């Protein structure tokens, strides 16, 4: 597994080539990459650094959060975030 920041950084040269090959705007692909690599991990307790820290702090303060509880609380907000991040490039680059 690779963290989202190094993953996005290593994909930067690839999206440049992808833009040339497909004829898509580089901005469109870059936005999609950055939104996609950042948002999806928020649905699990190990998907983002802040999630790991939050769960650890809660456990240290005698309020343990298990996977099921975390996912029940985090999934609704993650789904809304993913939907918004899907709509932004769609509205900006696809819909005239």
N, CA, C and O atoms as a CHARMM CRD file, in Angstrom:
* protein
*
  384
    1    1 UNK  N      0.83200  -1.17800   0.00000 PROA 1      0.00000
    2    1 UNK  CA     0.00000   0.00000   0.00000 PROA 1      0.00000
    3    1 UNK  C      0.87700   1.24100   0.00000 PROA 1      0.00000
    4    1 UNK  O      1.96800   1.26000   0.57000 PROA 1      0.00000
    5    2 UNK  N      0.37200   2.27100  -0.65200 PROA 2      0.00000
    6    2 UNK  CA     1.10000   3.53000  -0.75400 PROA 2      0.00000
    7    2 UNK  C      0.19500   4.65200  -0.26300 PROA 2      0.00000
    8    2 UNK  O     -0.99800   4.67300  -0.56300 PROA 2      0.00000
    9    3 UNK  N      0.76500   5.57400   0.48700 PROA 3      0.00000
   10    3 UNK  CA     0.01500   6.72800   0.96300 PROA 3      0.00000
   11    3 UNK  C     -0.41600   7.58200  -0.22400 PROA 3      0.00000
   12    3 UNK  O      0.19000   7.51700  -1.29400 PROA 3      0.00000
   13    4 UNK  N     -1.46000   8.38100  -0.03500 PROA 4      0.00000
   14    4 UNK  CA    -2.01200   9.14400  -1.14600 PROA 4      0.00000
   15    4 UNK  C     -1.08600  10.22700  -1.68900 PROA 4      0.00000
   16    4 UNK  O     -1.09600  10.47400  -2.89500 PROA 4      0.00000
   17    5 UNK  N     -0.29300  10.87800  -0.85600 PROA 5      0.00000
   18    5 UNK  CA     0.57700  11.95200  -1.33500 PROA 5      0.00000
   19    5 UNK  C      1.69000  11.42200  -2.24100 PROA 5      0.00000
   20    5 UNK  O      1.86700  11.95000  -3.33900 PROA 5      0.00000
   21    6 UNK  N      2.44900  10.39700  -1.82800 PROA 6      0.00000
   22    6 UNK  CA     3.45700   9.87400  -2.75300 PROA 6      0.00000
   23    6 UNK  C      2.82600   9.26800  -4.00700 PROA 6      0.00000
   24    6 UNK  O      3.40400   9.34300  -5.09100 PROA 6      0.00000
   25    7 UNK  N      1.64700   8.67100  -3.86300 PROA 7      0.00000
   26    7 UNK  CA     0.97200   8.11200  -5.03100 PROA 7      0.00000
   27    7 UNK  C      0.67900   9.20700  -6.05100 PROA 7      0.00000
   28    7 UNK  O      0.97100   9.05300  -7.23700 PROA 7      0.00000
   29    8 UNK  N      0.10200  10.31000  -5.58800 PROA 8      0.00000
   30    8 UNK  CA    -0.21000  11.41700  -6.49900 PROA 8      0.00000
   31    8 UNK  C      1.05800  12.01400  -7.09400 PROA 8      0.00000
   32    8 UNK  O      1.08700  12.36000  -8.27600 PROA 8      0.00000
   33    9 UNK  N      2.10000  12.13800  -6.28900 PROA 9      0.00000
   34    9 UNK  CA     3.35100  12.71500  -6.78700 PROA 9      0.00000
   35    9 UNK  C      3.99300  11.84400  -7.85600 PROA 9      0.00000
   36    9 UNK  O      4.54800  12.36300  -8.82400 PROA 9      0.00000
   37   10 UNK  N      3.92400  10.53900  -7.69700 PROA 10     0.00000
   38   10 UNK  CA     4.52700   9.65600  -8.70300 PROA 10     0.00000
   39   10 UNK  C      3.68800   9.57300  -9.96300 PROA 10     0.00000
   40   10 UNK  O      4.18600   9.15400 -11.00900 PROA 10     0.00000
   41   11 UNK  N      2.43400   9.96200  -9.88500 PROA 11     0.00000
   42   11 UNK  CA     1.55900   9.92600 -11.06600 PROA 11     0.00000
   43   11 UNK  C      1.64400  11.20400 -11.89100 PROA 11     0.00000
   44   11 UNK  O      1.14600  11.23300 -13.01700 PROA 11     0.00000
   45   12 UNK  N      2.25500  12.25100 -11.37000 PROA 12     0.00000
   46   12 UNK  CA     2.33700  13.52600 -12.08700 PROA 12     0.00000
   47   12 UNK  C      2.94800  13.38200 -13.48500 PROA 12     0.00000
   48   12 UNK  O      2.36700  13.89000 -14.44400 PROA 12     0.00000
   49   13 UNK  N      4.08900  12.71500 -13.63800 PROA 13     0.00000
   50   13 UNK  CA     4.62400  12.56000 -15.00400 PROA 13     0.00000
   51   13 UNK  C      3.70800  11.71300 -15.89700 PROA 13     0.00000
   52   13 UNK  O      3.62700  11.93700 -17.10500 PROA 13     0.00000
   53   14 UNK  N      3.03300  10.75400 -15.29900 PROA 14     0.00000
   54   14 UNK  CA     2.13500   9.90400 -16.08200 PROA 14     0.00000
   55   14 UNK  C      0.93700  10.66900 -16.61700 PROA 14     0.00000
   56   14 UNK  O      0.52500  10.45700 -17.75800 PROA 14     0.00000
   57   15 UNK  N      0.37300  11.55700 -15.80700 PROA 15     0.00000
   58   15 UNK  CA    -0.80400  12.28600 -16.28900 PROA 15     0.00000
   59   15 UNK  C     -0.41200  13.30000 -17.36600 PROA 15     0.00000
   60   15 UNK  O     -1.22700  13.64500 -18.22300 PROA 15     0.00000
   61   16 UNK  N      0.81700  13.77000 -17.32200 PROA 16     0.00000
   62   16 UNK  CA     1.29600  14.66800 -18.38100 PROA 16     0.00000
   63   16 UNK  C      1.31700  13.92000 -19.71200 PROA 16     0.00000
   64   16 UNK  O      0.83200  14.42600 -20.72400 PROA 16     0.00000
   65   17 UNK  N      1.88100  12.71600 -19.70500 PROA 17     0.00000
   66   17 UNK  CA     1.90200  11.89100 -20.91700 PROA 17     0.00000
   67   17 UNK  C      0.49100  11.48900 -21.33300 PROA 17     0.00000
   68   17 UNK  O      0.17300  11.46800 -22.52200 PROA 17     0.00000
   69   18 UNK  N     -0.35600  11.17000 -20.35300 PROA 18     0.00000
   70   18 UNK  CA    -1.73100  10.79400 -20.64400 PROA 18     0.00000
   71   18 UNK  C     -2.49000  11.92800 -21.32300 PROA 18     0.00000
   72   18 UNK  O     -3.31100  11.69300 -22.21000 PROA 18     0.00000
   73   19 UNK  N     -2.21300  13.14500 -20.90400 PROA 19     0.00000
   74   19 UNK  CA    -2.84100  14.31000 -21.51300 PROA 19     0.00000
   75   19 UNK  C     -2.45200  14.43200 -22.98300 PROA 19     0.00000
   76   19 UNK  O     -3.29300  14.72500 -23.83300 PROA 19     0.00000
   77   20 UNK  N     -1.18700  14.20900 -23.27200 PROA 20     0.00000
   78   20 UNK  CA    -0.71000  14.29400 -24.66200 PROA 20     0.00000
   79   20 UNK  C     -1.30800  13.16900 -25.50300 PROA 20     0.00000
   80   20 UNK  O     -1.74700  13.39800 -26.63000 PROA 20     0.00000
   81   21 UNK  N     -1.32400  11.96400 -24.96000 PROA 21     0.00000
   82   21 UNK  CA    -1.81000  10.79500 -25.71000 PROA 21     0.00000
   83   21 UNK  C     -3.30900  10.88300 -25.99000 PROA 21     0.00000
   84   21 UNK  O     -3.75300  10.59900 -27.10300 PROA 21     0.00000
   85   22 UNK  N     -4.08800  11.27700 -24.97900 PROA 22     0.00000
   86   22 UNK  CA    -5.54700  11.26500 -25.12400 PROA 22     0.00000
   87   22 UNK  C     -6.12100  12.56600 -25.66300 PROA 22     0.00000
   88   22 UNK  O     -7.24000  12.58800 -26.17600 PROA 22     0.00000
   89   23 UNK  N     -5.36700  13.64200 -25.55100 PROA 23     0.00000
   90   23 UNK  CA    -5.87300  14.94100 -25.97700 PROA 23     0.00000
   91   23 UNK  C     -6.72700  15.63600 -24.92500 PROA 23     0.00000
   92   23 UNK  O     -7.30300  16.69100 -25.19300 PROA 23     0.00000
   93   24 UNK  N     -6.81400  15.05500 -23.72900 PROA 24     0.00000
   94   24 UNK  CA    -7.56400  15.69000 -22.64000 PROA 24     0.00000
   95   24 UNK  C     -6.72300  16.80200 -22.02900 PROA 24     0.00000
   96   24 UNK  O     -5.49300  16.77100 -22.08100 PROA 24     0.00000
   97   25 UNK  N     -7.40500  17.78200 -21.45100 PROA 25     0.00000
   98   25 UNK  CA    -6.68800  18.87700 -20.79200 PROA 25     0.00000
   99   25 UNK  C     -5.93700  18.35000 -19.56600 PROA 25     0.00000
  100   25 UNK  O     -6.45800  17.52500 -18.81600 PROA 25     0.00000
  101   26 UNK  N     -4.71800  18.83200 -19.37200 PROA 26     0.00000
  102   26 UNK  CA    -3.92700  18.42200 -18.20700 PROA 26     0.00000
  103   26 UNK  C     -4.61600  18.84000 -16.91000 PROA 26     0.00000
  104   26 UNK  O     -4.58900  18.09200 -15.93300 PROA 26     0.00000
  105   27 UNK  N     -5.22800  20.01800 -16.88400 PROA 27     0.00000
  106   27 UNK  CA    -5.93600  20.47200 -15.68100 PROA 27     0.00000
  107   27 UNK  C     -7.02500  19.49600 -15.27100 PROA 27     0.00000
  108   27 UNK  O     -7.19600  19.19800 -14.08900 PROA 27     0.00000
  109   28 UNK  N     -7.75500  19.00600 -16.25200 PROA 28     0.00000
  110   28 UNK  CA    -8.85000  18.07400 -15.96800 PROA 28     0.00000
  111   28 UNK  C     -8.32800  16.79600 -15.32900 PROA 28     0.00000
  112   28 UNK  O     -8.89400  16.31400 -14.34700 PROA 28     0.00000
  113   29 UNK  N     -7.26700  16.25500 -15.87100 PROA 29     0.00000
  114   29 UNK  CA    -6.70400  15.01600 -15.33300 PROA 29     0.00000
  115   29 UNK  C     -6.06000  15.26800 -13.97100 PROA 29     0.00000
  116   29 UNK  O     -6.16200  14.42900 -13.07600 PROA 29     0.00000
  117   30 UNK  N     -5.40100  16.40800 -13.80600 PROA 30     0.00000
  118   30 UNK  CA    -4.74200  16.72900 -12.53300 PROA 30     0.00000
  119   30 UNK  C     -5.77200  16.88400 -11.41300 PROA 30     0.00000
  120   30 UNK  O     -5.56700  16.38100 -10.30900 PROA 30     0.00000
  121   31 UNK  N     -6.87200  17.57400 -11.69200 PROA 31     0.00000
  122   31 UNK  CA    -7.92500  17.71600 -10.68400 PROA 31     0.00000
  123   31 UNK  C     -8.50400  16.36000 -10.31100 PROA 31     0.00000
  124   31 UNK  O     -8.72000  16.07500  -9.13300 PROA 31     0.00000
  125   32 UNK  N     -8.75000  15.54200 -11.29200 PROA 32     0.00000
  126   32 UNK  CA    -9.31300  14.21400 -11.02400 PROA 32     0.00000
  127   32 UNK  C     -8.36100  13.38500 -10.16800 PROA 32     0.00000
  128   32 UNK  O     -8.78700  12.70500  -9.23400 PROA 32     0.00000
  129   33 UNK  N     -7.07500  13.44400 -10.48800 PROA 33     0.00000
  130   33 UNK  CA    -6.07800  12.70300  -9.69700 PROA 33     0.00000
  131   33 UNK  C     -6.03200  13.20900  -8.26600 PROA 33     0.00000
  132   33 UNK  O     -6.06200  12.41400  -7.32600 PROA 33     0.00000
  133   34 UNK  N     -5.95900  14.51900  -8.08800 PROA 34     0.00000
  134   34 UNK  CA    -5.82500  15.02800  -6.72100 PROA 34     0.00000
  135   34 UNK  C     -7.07600  14.79200  -5.89200 PROA 34     0.00000
  136   34 UNK  O     -6.97700  14.46800  -4.70800 PROA 34     0.00000
  137   35 UNK  N     -8.24200  14.94800  -6.48400 PROA 35     0.00000
  138   35 UNK  CA    -9.46800  14.68400  -5.72700 PROA 35     0.00000
  139   35 UNK  C     -9.62100  13.19500  -5.43000 PROA 35     0.00000
  140   35 UNK  O     -9.99400  12.81600  -4.32000 PROA 35     0.00000
  141   36 UNK  N     -9.33700  12.36400  -6.40800 PROA 36     0.00000
  142   36 UNK  CA    -9.48900  10.92500  -6.22900 PROA 36     0.00000
  143   36 UNK  C     -8.53500  10.32300  -5.22000 PROA 36     0.00000
  144   36 UNK  O     -8.91600   9.42900  -4.46400 PROA 36     0.00000
  145   37 UNK  N     -7.30100  10.79900  -5.19700 PROA 37     0.00000
  146   37 UNK  CA    -6.33100  10.22900  -4.26100 PROA 37     0.00000
  147   37 UNK  C     -6.51200  10.76100  -2.84700 PROA 37     0.00000
  148   37 UNK  O     -5.97700  10.18600  -1.89900 PROA 37     0.00000
  149   38 UNK  N     -7.24600  11.83400  -2.69400 PROA 38     0.00000
  150   38 UNK  CA    -7.37400  12.43200  -1.36600 PROA 38     0.00000
  151   38 UNK  C     -8.63900  12.02300  -0.62400 PROA 38     0.00000
  152   38 UNK  O     -8.60600  11.88500   0.59900 PROA 38     0.00000
  153   39 UNK  N     -9.71600  11.83200  -1.30300 PROA 39     0.00000
  154   39 UNK  CA   -11.00800  11.70200  -0.64300 PROA 39     0.00000
  155   39 UNK  C    -11.37000  10.27200  -0.22500 PROA 39     0.00000
  156   39 UNK  O    -11.90200  10.07200   0.86700 PROA 39     0.00000
  157   40 UNK  N    -11.09700   9.29000  -1.06000 PROA 40     0.00000
  158   40 UNK  CA   -11.55800   7.92600  -0.80600 PROA 40     0.00000
  159   40 UNK  C    -11.09300   7.31500   0.49700 PROA 40     0.00000
  160   40 UNK  O    -11.82300   6.52900   1.10100 PROA 40     0.00000
  161   41 UNK  N     -9.90200   7.65100   0.94300 PROA 41     0.00000
  162   41 UNK  CA    -9.36200   7.07100   2.16100 PROA 41     0.00000
  163   41 UNK  C    -10.03800   7.52300   3.43100 PROA 41     0.00000
  164   41 UNK  O     -9.79900   6.95000   4.49400 PROA 41     0.00000
  165   42 UNK  N    -10.87100   8.52700   3.34700 PROA 42     0.00000
  166   42 UNK  CA   -11.52700   9.03600   4.55200 PROA 42     0.00000
  167   42 UNK  C    -12.59300   8.09500   5.09600 PROA 42     0.00000
  168   42 UNK  O    -13.14400   8.34900   6.16700 PROA 42     0.00000
  169   43 UNK  N    -12.89400   7.02400   4.39100 PROA 43     0.00000
  170   43 UNK  CA   -13.91400   6.09700   4.86100 PROA 43     0.00000
  171   43 UNK  C    -13.40500   5.04600   5.82700 PROA 43     0.00000
  172   43 UNK  O    -14.20200   4.31000   6.40900 PROA 43     0.00000
  173   44 UNK  N    -12.09500   4.95900   6.01300 PROA 44     0.00000
  174   44 UNK  CA   -11.54200   3.95400   6.92900 PROA 44     0.00000
  175   44 UNK  C    -10.63200   4.62000   7.95500 PROA 44     0.00000
  176   44 UNK  O    -10.12800   5.71700   7.71400 PROA 44     0.00000
  177   45 UNK  N    -10.42200   3.97600   9.08400 PROA 45     0.00000
  178   45 UNK  CA    -9.56800   4.58500  10.11500 PROA 45     0.00000
  179   45 UNK  C     -8.08500   4.63100   9.74700 PROA 45     0.00000
  180   45 UNK  O     -7.31400   5.31700  10.41700 PROA 45     0.00000
  181   46 UNK  N     -7.67200   3.92500   8.71100 PROA 46     0.00000
  182   46 UNK  CA    -6.26300   3.98000   8.30800 PROA 46     0.00000
  183   46 UNK  C     -6.09600   4.61500   6.93200 PROA 46     0.00000
  184   46 UNK  O     -5.00700   4.56300   6.36000 PROA 46     0.00000
  185   47 UNK  N     -7.15400   5.21100   6.39400 PROA 47     0.00000
  186   47 UNK  CA    -7.11700   5.75700   5.04500 PROA 47     0.00000
  187   47 UNK  C     -6.42800   7.10500   4.93100 PROA 47     0.00000
  188   47 UNK  O     -6.03100   7.49800   3.83400 PROA 47     0.00000
  189   48 UNK  N     -6.28000   7.80400   6.00800 PROA 48     0.00000
  190   48 UNK  CA    -5.62300   9.11300   6.00200 PROA 48     0.00000
  191   48 UNK  C     -4.88000   9.28000   7.32100 PROA 48     0.00000
  192   48 UNK  O     -5.26700   8.71300   8.34300 PROA 48     0.00000
  193   49 UNK  N     -3.82800  10.05100   7.28300 PROA 49     0.00000
  194   49 UNK  CA    -3.01300  10.26900   8.48600 PROA 49     0.00000
  195   49 UNK  C     -3.83500  10.86500   9.62100 PROA 49     0.00000
  196   49 UNK  O     -3.67700  10.47800  10.77900 PROA 49     0.00000
  197   50 UNK  N     -4.70700  11.80200   9.29100 PROA 50     0.00000
  198   50 UNK  CA    -5.53700  12.42100  10.32800 PROA 50     0.00000
  199   50 UNK  C     -6.47300  11.40500  10.97900 PROA 50     0.00000
  200   50 UNK  O     -6.76300  11.50200  12.17200 PROA 50     0.00000
  201   51 UNK  N     -6.94500  10.43400  10.20000 PROA 51     0.00000
  202   51 UNK  CA    -7.80600   9.39300  10.75200 PROA 51     0.00000
  203   51 UNK  C     -7.04400   8.54000  11.76800 PROA 51     0.00000
  204   51 UNK  O     -7.55900   8.22600  12.84100 PROA 51     0.00000
  205   52 UNK  N     -5.83100   8.17600  11.42000 PROA 52     0.00000
  206   52 UNK  CA    -4.99700   7.35900  12.31400 PROA 52     0.00000
  207   52 UNK  C     -4.74100   8.10800  13.62100 PROA 52     0.00000
  208   52 UNK  O     -4.86100   7.53900  14.70600 PROA 52     0.00000
  209   53 UNK  N     -4.39000   9.38000  13.50700 PROA 53     0.00000
  210   53 UNK  CA    -4.12500  10.18800  14.69900 PROA 53     0.00000
  211   53 UNK  C     -5.39100  10.32900  15.53500 PROA 53     0.00000
  212   53 UNK  O     -5.34300  10.18400  16.75700 PROA 53     0.00000
  213   54 UNK  N     -6.51100  10.60800  14.90000 PROA 54     0.00000
  214   54 UNK  CA    -7.77200  10.76600  15.62800 PROA 54     0.00000
  215   54 UNK  C     -8.16700   9.51600  16.39600 PROA 54     0.00000
  216   54 UNK  O     -8.59200   9.59800  17.54900 PROA 54     0.00000
  217   55 UNK  N     -8.02900   8.35700  15.75900 PROA 55     0.00000
  218   55 UNK  CA    -8.35800   7.09300  16.42900 PROA 55     0.00000
  219   55 UNK  C     -7.39400   6.83500  17.58300 PROA 55     0.00000
  220   55 UNK  O     -7.80300   6.36900  18.64700 PROA 55     0.00000
  221   56 UNK  N     -6.10900   7.14000  17.37200 PROA 56     0.00000
  222   56 UNK  CA    -5.11300   6.93000  18.43100 PROA 56     0.00000
  223   56 UNK  C     -5.37300   7.84700  19.63100 PROA 56     0.00000
  224   56 UNK  O     -5.26000   7.41400  20.77800 PROA 56     0.00000
  225   57 UNK  N     -5.71700   9.09300  19.37200 PROA 57     0.00000
  226   57 UNK  CA    -6.00500  10.03900  20.46000 PROA 57     0.00000
  227   57 UNK  C     -7.25900   9.59900  21.21900 PROA 57     0.00000
  228   57 UNK  O     -7.30500   9.67200  22.44700 PROA 57     0.00000
  229   58 UNK  N     -8.25800   9.15000  20.49200 PROA 58     0.00000
  230   58 UNK  CA    -9.48400   8.67500  21.14700 PROA 58     0.00000
  231   58 UNK  C     -9.18400   7.46800  22.03000 PROA 58     0.00000
  232   58 UNK  O     -9.67600   7.38100  23.15500 PROA 58     0.00000
  233   59 UNK  N     -8.37800   6.53900  21.52500 PROA 59     0.00000
  234   59 UNK  CA    -8.02800   5.35100  22.31600 PROA 59     0.00000
  235   59 UNK  C     -7.20800   5.72600  23.55000 PROA 59     0.00000
  236   59 UNK  O     -7.40700   5.16700  24.62800 PROA 59     0.00000
  237   60 UNK  N     -6.29000   6.67100  23.38400 PROA 60     0.00000
  238   60 UNK  CA    -5.46500   7.12500  24.51300 PROA 60     0.00000
  239   60 UNK  C     -6.33100   7.73000  25.61200 PROA 60     0.00000
  240   60 UNK  O     -6.00900   7.61800  26.79500 PROA 60     0.00000
  241   61 UNK  N     -7.42100   8.36500  25.22200 PROA 61     0.00000
  242   61 UNK  CA    -8.33500   8.98100  26.18700 PROA 61     0.00000
  243   61 UNK  C     -9.46400   8.05000  26.60000 PROA 61     0.00000
  244   61 UNK  O    -10.53000   8.49300  27.02700 PROA 61     0.00000
  245   62 UNK  N     -9.21200   6.75600  26.46500 PROA 62     0.00000
  246   62 UNK  CA   -10.13200   5.69500  26.88800 PROA 62     0.00000
  247   62 UNK  C    -11.48600   5.74500  26.18000 PROA 62     0.00000
  248   62 UNK  O    -12.52700   5.46500  26.77300 PROA 62     0.00000
  249   63 UNK  N    -11.44200   6.10800  24.89800 PROA 63     0.00000
  250   63 UNK  CA   -12.63100   6.08200  24.05500 PROA 63     0.00000
  251   63 UNK  C    -12.27900   5.35200  22.75900 PROA 63     0.00000
  252   63 UNK  O    -12.15300   5.96900  21.70100 PROA 63     0.00000
  253   64 UNK  N    -12.12200   4.02200  22.85700 PROA 64     0.00000
  254   64 UNK  CA   -11.69100   3.27600  21.66800 PROA 64     0.00000
  255   64 UNK  C    -12.75300   3.30400  20.56200 PROA 64     0.00000
  256   64 UNK  O    -13.95200   3.21900  20.82600 PROA 64     0.00000
  257   65 UNK  N    -12.28300   3.42300  19.33700 PROA 65     0.00000
  258   65 UNK  CA   -13.16700   3.43200  18.16900 PROA 65     0.00000
  259   65 UNK  C    -12.78300   2.24300  17.29600 PROA 65     0.00000
  260   65 UNK  O    -11.66900   2.18600  16.77500 PROA 65     0.00000
  261   66 UNK  N    -13.70900   1.28900  17.13500 PROA 66     0.00000
  262   66 UNK  CA   -13.39800   0.12800  16.29900 PROA 66     0.00000
  263   66 UNK  C    -13.74700   0.41900  14.84000 PROA 66     0.00000
  264   66 UNK  O    -14.34300   1.45000  14.53100 PROA 66     0.00000
  265   67 UNK  N    -13.37200  -0.49400  13.95200 PROA 67     0.00000
  266   67 UNK  CA   -13.58300  -0.31000  12.52000 PROA 67     0.00000
  267   67 UNK  C    -15.05300  -0.10400  12.17700 PROA 67     0.00000
  268   67 UNK  O    -15.39700   0.79800  11.41200 PROA 67     0.00000
  269   68 UNK  N    -15.90400  -0.92500  12.73500 PROA 68     0.00000
  270   68 UNK  CA   -17.32800  -0.83100  12.42500 PROA 68     0.00000
  271   68 UNK  C    -17.92200   0.51500  12.79900 PROA 68     0.00000
  272   68 UNK  O    -18.64700   1.12800  12.01600 PROA 68     0.00000
  273   69 UNK  N    -17.60800   0.96400  13.99900 PROA 69     0.00000
  274   69 UNK  CA   -18.11200   2.25400  14.46200 PROA 69     0.00000
  275   69 UNK  C    -17.58400   3.38800  13.59500 PROA 69     0.00000
  276   69 UNK  O    -18.33100   4.28000  13.19100 PROA 69     0.00000
  277   70 UNK  N    -16.28600   3.34000  13.31500 PROA 70     0.00000
  278   70 UNK  CA   -15.68200   4.39100  12.49000 PROA 70     0.00000
  279   70 UNK  C    -16.33700   4.44100  11.11400 PROA 70     0.00000
  280   70 UNK  O    -16.71100   5.51200  10.63600 PROA 70     0.00000
  281   71 UNK  N    -16.47300   3.28400  10.48400 PROA 71     0.00000
  282   71 UNK  CA   -17.03700   3.23100   9.13500 PROA 71     0.00000
  283   71 UNK  C    -18.49000   3.69200   9.11400 PROA 71     0.00000
  284   71 UNK  O    -18.90500   4.37000   8.17300 PROA 71     0.00000
  285   72 UNK  N    -19.27100   3.33700  10.13400 PROA 72     0.00000
  286   72 UNK  CA   -20.66500   3.78000  10.19900 PROA 72     0.00000
  287   72 UNK  C    -20.76500   5.29900  10.24100 PROA 72     0.00000
  288   72 UNK  O    -21.65400   5.88900   9.62600 PROA 72     0.00000
  289   73 UNK  N    -19.85900   5.91800  10.96000 PROA 73     0.00000
  290   73 UNK  CA   -19.88100   7.37000  11.08900 PROA 73     0.00000
  291   73 UNK  C    -19.24000   8.04900   9.87700 PROA 73     0.00000
  292   73 UNK  O    -19.73000   9.07800   9.41100 PROA 73     0.00000
  293   74 UNK  N    -18.15400   7.47800   9.37000 PROA 74     0.00000
  294   74 UNK  CA   -17.38400   8.14300   8.31700 PROA 74     0.00000
  295   74 UNK  C    -17.95400   7.95800   6.91200 PROA 74     0.00000
  296   74 UNK  O    -17.81100   8.84900   6.07500 PROA 74     0.00000
  297   75 UNK  N    -18.59500   6.82300   6.63400 PROA 75     0.00000
  298   75 UNK  CA   -19.06900   6.54900   5.26600 PROA 75     0.00000
  299   75 UNK  C    -20.04400   7.59500   4.72800 PROA 75     0.00000
  300   75 UNK  O    -19.89000   8.02200   3.58400 PROA 75     0.00000
  301   76 UNK  N    -21.03200   8.02100   5.49500 PROA 76     0.00000
  302   76 UNK  CA   -21.94400   9.02500   4.92600 PROA 76     0.00000
  303   76 UNK  C    -21.23200  10.30500   4.47700 PROA 76     0.00000
  304   76 UNK  O    -21.50100  10.81800   3.39100 PROA 76     0.00000
  305   77 UNK  N    -20.32700  10.81800   5.31000 PROA 77     0.00000
  306   77 UNK  CA   -19.61100  12.03600   4.91200 PROA 77     0.00000
  307   77 UNK  C    -18.64900  11.76400   3.76300 PROA 77     0.00000
  308   77 UNK  O    -18.44600  12.63000   2.91200 PROA 77     0.00000
  309   78 UNK  N    -18.04900  10.56600   3.72600 PROA 78     0.00000
  310   78 UNK  CA   -17.16400  10.22800   2.61200 PROA 78     0.00000
  311   78 UNK  C    -17.94500  10.15200   1.30400 PROA 78     0.00000
  312   78 UNK  O    -17.46600  10.61500   0.26900 PROA 78     0.00000
  313   79 UNK  N    -19.13300   9.57700   1.34400 PROA 79     0.00000
  314   79 UNK  CA   -19.94900   9.46500   0.13400 PROA 79     0.00000
  315   79 UNK  C    -20.33900  10.85300  -0.37300 PROA 79     0.00000
  316   79 UNK  O    -20.31300  11.09700  -1.57900 PROA 79     0.00000
  317   80 UNK  N    -20.69600  11.75000   0.51900 PROA 80     0.00000
  318   80 UNK  CA   -21.02100  13.12000   0.11200 PROA 80     0.00000
  319   80 UNK  C    -19.78700  13.79400  -0.48300 PROA 80     0.00000
  320   80 UNK  O    -19.88200  14.46700  -1.51000 PROA 80     0.00000
  321   81 UNK  N    -18.64200  13.62000   0.15100 PROA 81     0.00000
  322   81 UNK  CA   -17.40100  14.21600  -0.36200 PROA 81     0.00000
  323   81 UNK  C    -17.05500  13.67100  -1.74000 PROA 81     0.00000
  324   81 UNK  O    -16.68900  14.43600  -2.63100 PROA 81     0.00000
  325   82 UNK  N    -17.16500  12.37300  -1.92400 PROA 82     0.00000
  326   82 UNK  CA   -16.86900  11.76300  -3.22000 PROA 82     0.00000
  327   82 UNK  C    -17.84500  12.28000  -4.28300 PROA 82     0.00000
  328   82 UNK  O    -17.44000  12.55600  -5.41200 PROA 82     0.00000
  329   83 UNK  N    -19.09800  12.40800  -3.93500 PROA 83     0.00000
  330   83 UNK  CA   -20.09100  12.91500  -4.88800 PROA 83     0.00000
  331   83 UNK  C    -19.78200  14.35200  -5.30200 PROA 83     0.00000
  332   83 UNK  O    -19.87200  14.69500  -6.48100 PROA 83     0.00000
  333   84 UNK  N    -19.42400  15.17800  -4.34500 PROA 84     0.00000
  334   84 UNK  CA   -19.07000  16.56800  -4.65200 PROA 84     0.00000
  335   84 UNK  C    -17.81700  16.61400  -5.51800 PROA 84     0.00000
  336   84 UNK  O    -17.73900  17.39000  -6.47000 PROA 84     0.00000
  337   85 UNK  N    -16.83300  15.77500  -5.18100 PROA 85     0.00000
  338   85 UNK  CA   -15.58900  15.74700  -5.95000 PROA 85     0.00000
  339   85 UNK  C    -15.78400  15.13400  -7.33500 PROA 85     0.00000
  340   85 UNK  O    -14.97700  15.37800  -8.23200 PROA 85     0.00000
  341   86 UNK  N    -16.81500  14.36100  -7.51900 PROA 86     0.00000
  342   86 UNK  CA   -17.16300  13.86300  -8.84700 PROA 86     0.00000
  343   86 UNK  C    -17.84300  14.97300  -9.64300 PROA 86     0.00000
  344   86 UNK  O    -17.59500  15.13100 -10.83800 PROA 86     0.00000
  345   87 UNK  N    -18.69400  15.73400  -8.97700 PROA 87     0.00000
  346   87 UNK  CA   -19.45900  16.77600  -9.65800 PROA 87     0.00000
  347   87 UNK  C    -18.60300  17.96700 -10.08500 PROA 87     0.00000
  348   87 UNK  O    -18.85600  18.55900 -11.13400 PROA 87     0.00000
  349   88 UNK  N    -17.60900  18.32200  -9.30300 PROA 88     0.00000
  350   88 UNK  CA   -16.80100  19.50800  -9.61400 PROA 88     0.00000
  351   88 UNK  C    -16.12300  19.39600 -10.98200 PROA 88     0.00000
  352   88 UNK  O    -16.32700  20.27600 -11.81800 PROA 88     0.00000
  353   89 UNK  N    -15.31900  18.34600 -11.25400 PROA 89     0.00000
  354   89 UNK  CA   -14.71300  18.26400 -12.59500 PROA 89     0.00000
  355   89 UNK  C    -15.75200  18.06300 -13.69200 PROA 89     0.00000
  356   89 UNK  O    -15.58400  18.55600 -14.80800 PROA 89     0.00000
  357   90 UNK  N    -16.82000  17.34300 -13.37800 PROA 90     0.00000
  358   90 UNK  CA   -17.87300  17.12200 -14.36500 PROA 90     0.00000
  359   90 UNK  C    -18.48800  18.46000 -14.78900 PROA 90     0.00000
  360   90 UNK  O    -18.62900  18.73200 -15.98100 PROA 90     0.00000
  361   91 UNK  N    -18.84900  19.28100 -13.82200 PROA 91     0.00000
  362   91 UNK  CA   -19.45100  20.57500 -14.12900 PROA 91     0.00000
  363   91 UNK  C    -18.45400  21.55600 -14.75400 PROA 91     0.00000
  364   91 UNK  O    -18.81700  22.37200 -15.60200 PROA 91     0.00000
  365   92 UNK  N    -17.21800  21.46300 -14.33000 PROA 92     0.00000
  366   92 UNK  CA   -16.21800  22.42100 -14.82100 PROA 92     0.00000
  367   92 UNK  C    -15.71900  22.07300 -16.21900 PROA 92     0.00000
  368   92 UNK  O    -15.50200  22.96900 -17.03500 PROA 92     0.00000
  369   93 UNK  N    -15.53500  20.79400 -16.50600 PROA 93     0.00000
  370   93 UNK  CA   -14.89000  20.42000 -17.75700 PROA 93     0.00000
  371   93 UNK  C    -15.78500  19.72900 -18.77700 PROA 93     0.00000
  372   93 UNK  O    -15.46300  19.72800 -19.96500 PROA 93     0.00000
  373   94 UNK  N    -16.89800  19.14200 -18.34900 PROA 94     0.00000
  374   94 UNK  CA   -17.70900  18.36200 -19.27800 PROA 94     0.00000
  375   94 UNK  C    -18.96700  19.11000 -19.69700 PROA 94     0.00000
  376   94 UNK  O    -19.27000  19.20500 -20.88600 PROA 94     0.00000
  377   95 UNK  N    -19.69100  19.63400 -18.73100 PROA 95     0.00000
  378   95 UNK  CA   -20.95300  20.31800 -19.02300 PROA 95     0.00000
  379   95 UNK  C    -20.63900  21.71200 -19.57800 PROA 95     0.00000
  380   95 UNK  O    -19.93300  22.49300 -18.94000 PROA 95     0.00000
  381   96 UNK  N    -21.16700  22.02100 -20.77300 PROA 96     0.00000
  382   96 UNK  CA   -20.87000  23.33900 -21.37400 PROA 96     0.00000
  383   96 UNK  C    -21.53400  24.48600 -20.65400 PROA 96     0.00000
  384   96 UNK  O    -21.37100  25.64100 -21.04900 PROA 96     0.00000
